[in-house]
């Protein structure tokens, strides 16, 4: 949803600049504005997706760690464990 909104704003900006003819007298200015808008939209979308991917990975890692610790601490059997000097896990 966020990425779609950002892309929509970028497209509207490019269309508005093109239709309003910001640079009818100076085509170089129009090209510079459109190129800058495209670069900004690309940067923001890439940053958003990178942060989202990192957050998702972190959440999955935390869930996996919690599950692993929950299984090995306090939820194991109470049989003596020779590796821990005969104590339970």
Secondary structure, DSSP 8 states (H G I E B T S, - for coil): -HHHHHHHHHHHHHHHHHHHTTTSS-HHHHHHHHHHHHHHHHHHHHHHHHHHHHHHHHHHHHHHHHHHHHHHSSSS--S--GGGTT---
